[in-house]
Amino acid sequence: MFSGMFRRRQASDPAAAESPSPYQVPLYINAAYYPNWRIYKKQPPSSLRLGFISHVFYAFAWVREDGTIYLSDQWADTQMPVDGTEGCLRAFVQLKQQYSKMRVILSVGGGGKGSENFAAVARNRSLLDTFAQSARGLVDQFGLDGIDVDWEHPADPQQGRDYVRLLAKLREVLPAPRFVLASCLPAGQWALQNIDLTSAHQYLDMLNLMAYDFSGPWNPETAHQAQLYGSPISGCTAVNYVLSQGVPSRKIILGIPAYGRSFLGSNGPGQFYSASGGEEGVFDYSDLPRPGSVEYYDKSIGAASCVGPDGGFVTYDIPATVQQKAEFVTSSKLGGLFYWHICSDVRGPRSLIETGYNTLHEM
């Protein structure tokens, strides 16, 4: 299933390396999400460095009460003039002429409104048929390579069973290997335990494990948000749980945040804090470390942070932690890495995405 045709690319020419045929999985996946709202920050597809990306997850489409999948921003997705075409979706698809081995996948769901109708649709056979047919319709209309189910998240065992039924129906209309079927899930066992992962993985090509947001403003004390090791939750413990449920290691894609979570009034983990800095407690990775702050790297747990005046304790990933996580992926024989999201990364030696790609494919 996994070919050895991907090799390390030089940072000066990321599109230069030979890559696999359009429907062949690369040696290691290095995927990234693109949120459609970033077009309003003048970040069109042509501005992104896609030579290091095997899969683009275009976020988000949403689900109506009648089961129909619809694009969440028709103007940005299909009408706005972008890169010489109409809409961001077409702009990504046309870039496949340049990056011929890159797959473009529509991500359905997301937090809040994006996932609110999943449970009812997945429970009803007729609505589920509508869901699957509309998914295939969008894939065909825009020349996409598949669908990513980002139901956040099945909240009980019944919803977990319905989730598996939804994946099975999607697989019927999006057969392998022509189409990719992926799903993005929280890394916590509190959410994963509602799903029969042994059954679910049979329909999936990729299980994108969100190994981040382990801490945030919902917690009373500070903690690292994406540590690879440690307790009570980490990337390693999440992967081990998924493996224990019978999911093949090569289907597991480990998630990396390209943003930091801020805790004002604190200078490290395990402390009380007063508030959150940034926009809703978040700083883009491109804005880190904060001015006047000191950056720290804890290799023992695979986590990084900065401490300073305007962000307090900010927990995020840096190239050293991404390298550590990529080495964990290769040693554990996982499928690769993904990033939320591509627009928050930087270019050059501090790039998370380039670091991940180069470490995964280092000879």
C-alpha positions as CSV (number, residue, x, y, z in Angstrom):
1,M,0.0,0.0,0.0
2,F,2.8,2.4,0.8
3,S,5.4,3.0,-1.8
4,G,9.0,4.2,-1.3
5,M,8.9,6.7,-4.1
6,F,8.9,9.8,-1.9
7,R,12.3,11.0,-1.0
8,R,13.6,14.0,0.9
9,R,13.2,17.3,-1.0
10,Q,15.6,20.2,-0.8
11,A,14.0,23.2,0.9
12,S,15.0,25.4,-2.0
13,D,12.9,23.3,-4.5
14,P,10.1,21.6,-2.7
15,A,8.4,20.4,-5.8
16,A,11.4,18.8,-7.3
17,A,11.3,15.3,-5.9
18,E,9.7,12.3,-7.6
19,S,6.4,11.4,-6.1
20,P,3.9,8.6,-6.4
21,S,1.1,8.2,-9.0
22,P,-2.1,10.1,-8.3
23,Y,-3.9,7.3,-6.4
24,Q,-0.9,5.8,-4.6
25,V,-0.2,6.6,-1.0
26,P,3.2,8.2,-0.4
27,L,5.7,6.6,1.9
28,Y,4.6,9.1,4.6
29,I,1.7,11.5,4.5
30,N,2.4,15.2,5.3
31,A,-1.1,16.7,5.2
32,A,-2.5,20.1,6.1
33,Y,-5.9,21.7,6.6
34,Y,-6.8,25.0,4.8
35,P,-9.6,26.9,6.5
36,N,-11.6,28.8,3.8
37,W,-11.8,31.9,5.9
38,R,-8.1,32.5,5.5
39,I,-8.8,33.8,2.0
40,Y,-10.0,37.0,3.6
41,K,-6.4,37.4,5.1
42,K,-5.0,37.3,1.5
43,Q,-3.8,33.7,1.7
44,P,-5.0,32.2,-1.5
45,P,-3.8,28.7,-2.5
46,S,-1.1,30.1,-4.8
47,S,0.5,31.8,-1.8
48,L,1.1,28.5,0.0
49,R,4.2,26.3,-0.2
50,L,2.5,23.1,-1.3
51,G,5.5,21.1,-2.4
52,F,5.8,19.5,1.0
53,I,2.1,18.6,1.2
54,S,0.7,15.3,0.1
55,H,-3.0,16.0,1.1
56,V,-4.9,19.3,1.4
57,F,-8.0,19.2,3.6
58,Y,-10.3,22.0,2.5
59,A,-12.3,23.2,5.6
60,F,-15.2,23.2,5.9
61,A,-18.4,22.0,4.3
62,W,-21.3,21.7,6.6
63,V,-24.4,19.4,6.9
64,R,-28.0,20.6,6.6
65,E,-30.8,19.0,8.6
66,D,-32.0,17.1,5.5
67,G,-28.5,15.5,5.2
68,T,-27.2,17.6,2.3
69,I,-23.6,18.7,2.5
70,Y,-23.1,22.3,1.5
71,L,-20.1,24.6,1.3
72,S,-20.0,26.9,4.3
73,D,-18.9,30.0,2.3
74,Q,-20.2,29.9,-1.2
75,W,-18.5,33.2,-2.1
76,A,-15.1,32.1,-0.9
77,D,-15.4,28.5,-2.0
78,T,-16.9,28.9,-5.5
79,Q,-17.4,32.5,-6.6
80,M,-14.6,34.8,-5.4
81,P,-11.9,35.5,-8.0
82,V,-9.0,33.5,-6.7
83,D,-5.8,32.7,-8.7
84,G,-7.4,33.2,-12.0
85,T,-10.5,31.0,-11.3
86,E,-13.7,31.1,-9.3
87,G,-13.4,30.2,-5.7
88,C,-10.7,28.6,-3.5
89,L,-11.8,25.0,-4.2
90,R,-11.2,25.4,-7.9
91,A,-7.9,27.2,-7.2
92,F,-6.6,24.2,-5.2
93,V,-7.7,21.7,-7.8
94,Q,-6.0,23.7,-10.6
95,L,-2.8,23.6,-8.6
96,K,-2.7,19.8,-9.1
97,Q,-1.4,20.6,-12.5
98,Q,1.7,21.9,-10.8
99,Y,1.7,19.5,-7.8
100,S,0.4,16.5,-9.7
101,K,0.6,14.1,-6.8
102,M,-1.2,16.3,-4.2
103,R,-4.7,15.3,-3.2
104,V,-7.5,17.8,-2.4
105,I,-10.0,16.5,0.1
106,L,-13.2,18.2,1.3
107,S,-13.5,18.3,5.1
108,V,-17.0,18.1,6.3
109,G,-18.0,19.3,9.8
110,G,-15.7,21.1,12.2
111,G,-16.6,22.6,15.5
112,G,-19.9,24.2,16.4
113,K,-22.4,24.6,13.6
114,G,-20.3,22.4,11.3
115,S,-21.1,19.3,13.2
116,E,-24.5,20.0,14.9
117,N,-26.5,17.9,12.4
118,F,-24.3,14.9,12.1
119,A,-25.9,12.9,14.8
120,A,-29.5,13.2,13.4
121,V,-28.4,12.6,9.9
122,A,-26.3,9.5,10.7
123,R,-29.2,8.1,12.7
124,N,-31.7,8.2,9.8
125,R,-31.2,5.9,6.8
126,S,-32.9,8.3,4.3
127,L,-30.9,11.3,5.4
128,L,-27.7,9.3,5.4
129,D,-28.3,8.4,1.7
130,T,-28.8,12.0,1.0
131,F,-25.5,12.8,2.9
132,A,-23.5,10.2,0.9
133,Q,-25.0,11.2,-2.5
134,S,-24.3,14.9,-1.9
135,A,-20.8,14.1,-0.8
136,R,-20.2,12.3,-4.1
137,G,-21.8,15.1,-6.0
138,L,-19.4,17.7,-4.6
139,V,-16.4,15.5,-5.2
140,D,-17.5,15.0,-8.9
141,Q,-18.5,18.7,-9.3
142,F,-15.1,20.1,-8.3
143,G,-12.8,17.2,-9.2
144,L,-11.8,16.4,-5.6
145,D,-10.1,13.3,-4.3
146,G,-12.3,12.4,-1.4
147,I,-14.0,13.4,1.8
148,D,-12.8,14.0,5.4
149,V,-15.5,13.4,8.1
150,D,-14.8,15.9,10.9
151,W,-17.7,15.1,13.2
152,E,-16.6,16.7,16.5
153,H,-17.6,14.1,17.8
154,P,-19.8,11.1,18.5
155,A,-21.0,11.8,22.0
156,D,-22.2,8.3,23.1
157,P,-22.1,4.7,21.9
158,Q,-25.2,5.0,19.8
159,Q,-23.7,8.0,17.9
160,G,-20.5,5.9,17.7
161,R,-22.4,3.1,15.9
162,D,-24.1,5.7,13.6
163,Y,-20.7,7.2,12.8
164,V,-19.5,3.8,11.6
165,R,-22.7,3.4,9.5
166,L,-22.0,6.9,8.0
167,L,-18.4,5.8,7.1
168,A,-19.7,2.6,5.5
169,K,-22.2,4.5,3.4
170,L,-19.6,7.0,2.2
171,R,-17.2,4.2,1.3
172,E,-20.0,2.8,-1.0
173,V,-20.2,6.0,-3.0
174,L,-16.5,6.8,-2.7
175,P,-14.8,3.5,-3.5
176,A,-11.1,2.8,-2.8
177,P,-8.5,3.3,-4.2
178,R,-10.0,6.0,-6.4
179,F,-11.1,8.1,-3.5
180,V,-9.7,9.0,-0.1
181,L,-12.0,8.6,2.9
182,A,-10.5,10.2,6.1
183,S,-11.8,11.2,9.5
184,C,-10.6,13.6,12.1
185,L,-11.1,12.6,15.7
186,P,-10.1,13.9,19.1
187,A,-7.1,12.2,20.7
188,G,-8.8,11.7,24.1
189,Q,-10.1,8.3,25.1
190,W,-13.2,10.1,26.6
191,A,-14.3,10.7,23.0
192,L,-12.7,7.7,21.2
193,Q,-14.3,5.1,23.5
194,N,-17.7,5.8,22.0
195,I,-16.5,4.5,18.6
196,D,-15.8,0.9,17.6
197,L,-12.5,1.8,15.9
198,T,-12.0,-1.8,14.9
199,S,-15.0,-1.5,12.6
200,A,-14.5,2.2,11.7
201,H,-11.0,1.8,10.3
202,Q,-12.1,-0.8,7.7
203,Y,-13.8,2.1,5.8
204,L,-11.0,4.7,6.3
205,D,-7.8,5.4,4.5
206,M,-6.7,7.9,7.1
207,L,-7.5,8.5,10.8
208,N,-6.4,12.0,11.6
209,L,-5.8,12.1,15.3
210,M,-6.0,15.6,16.8
211,A,-3.1,15.3,19.2
212,Y,-3.6,18.9,20.4
213,D,-5.9,21.0,22.5
214,F,-5.0,18.9,25.5
215,S,-5.3,22.2,27.4
216,G,-7.1,25.5,27.0
217,P,-9.4,28.0,28.7
218,W,-11.7,25.1,29.7
219,N,-9.1,23.9,32.2
220,P,-8.6,25.5,35.6
221,E,-4.8,25.2,35.4
222,T,-2.2,25.6,32.7
223,A,-0.8,22.6,30.8
224,H,1.0,21.9,27.5
225,Q,-1.6,21.6,24.7
226,A,0.2,19.1,22.4
227,Q,2.8,17.1,24.3
228,L,4.0,13.9,22.8
229,Y,4.7,12.1,26.1
230,G,3.4,12.4,29.6
231,S,0.1,12.3,31.4
232,P,-2.8,12.4,31.7
233,I,-3.0,12.7,27.9
234,S,-0.4,12.9,25.2
235,G,0.1,12.1,21.5
236,C,1.8,8.8,22.5
237,T,-1.0,7.7,24.8
238,A,-3.6,8.5,22.2
239,V,-1.8,6.6,19.5
240,N,-1.4,3.6,21.8
241,Y,-5.1,3.6,22.6
242,V,-6.0,3.6,18.9
243,L,-3.5,0.9,18.2
244,S,-5.0,-1.2,21.0
245,Q,-8.4,-1.0,19.2
246,G,-7.0,-2.8,16.2
247,V,-6.4,0.2,13.9
248,P,-3.4,-0.4,11.6
249,S,-0.6,1.9,12.4
250,R,-0.3,3.1,8.8
251,K,-3.8,4.6,8.9
252,I,-3.0,6.8,11.9
253,I,-2.0,10.4,11.0
254,L,-0.7,12.4,14.0
255,G,-1.9,16.0,14.3
256,I,0.3,19.0,15.0
257,P,-1.0,22.5,15.9
258,A,0.3,25.4,14.0
259,Y,-0.8,27.7,16.8
260,G,-0.2,28.3,20.4
261,R,-2.6,28.5,23.4
262,S,-2.1,31.4,25.8
263,F,-2.4,31.5,29.6
264,L,-1.9,35.0,31.0
265,G,-0.6,35.4,34.5
266,S,1.4,32.2,34.5
267,N,4.9,31.1,33.4
268,G,4.6,27.4,33.0
269,P,2.4,24.3,33.3
270,G,0.5,23.4,36.4
271,Q,-0.4,26.9,37.4
272,F,-3.6,29.0,37.8
273,Y,-3.9,31.8,35.3
274,S,-5.9,35.0,34.9
275,A,-7.1,35.1,31.3
276,S,-6.0,34.2,27.7
277,G,-4.1,36.3,25.3
278,G,-4.3,36.4,21.5
279,E,-7.5,35.9,19.6
280,E,-9.8,33.7,21.7
281,G,-6.7,32.5,23.6
282,V,-4.8,31.5,20.4
283,F,-1.8,32.9,18.6
284,D,-0.9,31.8,15.1
285,Y,2.5,30.0,15.0
286,S,3.7,32.7,12.6
287,D,3.3,35.1,15.5
288,L,5.4,33.0,18.0
289,P,7.4,33.4,20.1
290,R,5.8,36.5,21.4
291,P,7.8,39.7,21.4
292,G,10.0,39.9,24.5
293,S,9.4,36.3,25.5
294,V,11.8,33.4,26.1
295,E,11.2,30.1,24.2
296,Y,11.6,26.8,26.0
297,Y,11.8,23.2,24.7
298,D,11.1,20.2,27.0
299,K,12.5,17.2,25.1
300,S,11.4,14.8,27.8
301,I,7.8,15.3,26.9
302,G,8.1,16.7,23.4
303,A,6.6,20.1,24.1
304,A,7.6,23.7,23.7
305,S,6.4,27.1,25.0
306,C,7.3,30.7,25.4
307,V,6.9,33.0,28.4
308,G,6.6,36.7,28.1
309,P,4.5,39.8,29.0
310,D,1.7,39.8,26.4
311,G,1.0,36.1,26.1
312,G,2.0,34.8,29.5
313,F,2.7,31.0,29.1
314,V,2.0,30.1,25.4
315,T,2.2,26.4,24.6
316,Y,2.9,25.3,21.0
317,D,5.0,23.2,18.7
318,I,8.4,24.3,17.3
319,P,10.7,22.6,14.7
320,A,12.4,20.5,17.5
321,T,9.1,19.1,18.7
322,V,7.9,18.4,15.2
323,Q,11.1,16.6,14.4
324,Q,10.6,14.5,17.6
325,K,7.0,13.7,16.6
326,A,8.0,12.8,13.0
327,E,10.7,10.5,14.4
328,F,7.9,9.0,16.6
329,V,5.8,8.5,13.5
330,T,8.6,6.6,11.7
331,S,9.6,4.5,14.6
332,S,6.0,3.6,15.3
333,K,5.3,3.0,11.6
334,L,2.4,5.5,11.6
335,G,1.1,6.9,8.4
336,G,2.4,10.5,8.8
337,L,1.6,13.9,10.1
338,F,-1.1,16.6,9.5
339,Y,-1.2,20.2,10.5
340,W,-4.0,22.6,11.6
341,H,-3.4,24.7,9.6
342,I,-1.2,25.5,6.7
343,C,-1.8,29.3,6.8
344,S,-0.3,29.7,10.2
345,D,3.1,28.2,9.3
346,V,6.2,30.1,8.3
347,R,8.8,29.5,5.6
348,G,12.4,28.6,6.2
349,P,14.1,26.7,9.1
350,R,11.3,27.5,11.5
351,S,8.7,25.9,9.2
352,L,6.8,23.1,11.0
353,I,5.5,21.6,7.8
354,E,9.0,21.6,6.1
355,T,10.5,20.1,9.2
356,G,7.9,17.4,9.4
357,Y,8.4,16.5,5.7
358,N,12.1,16.5,5.8
359,T,12.3,14.4,9.0
360,L,9.7,11.9,7.7
361,H,11.6,11.4,4.4
362,E,15.2,11.7,5.6
363,M,17.3,8.9,4.2
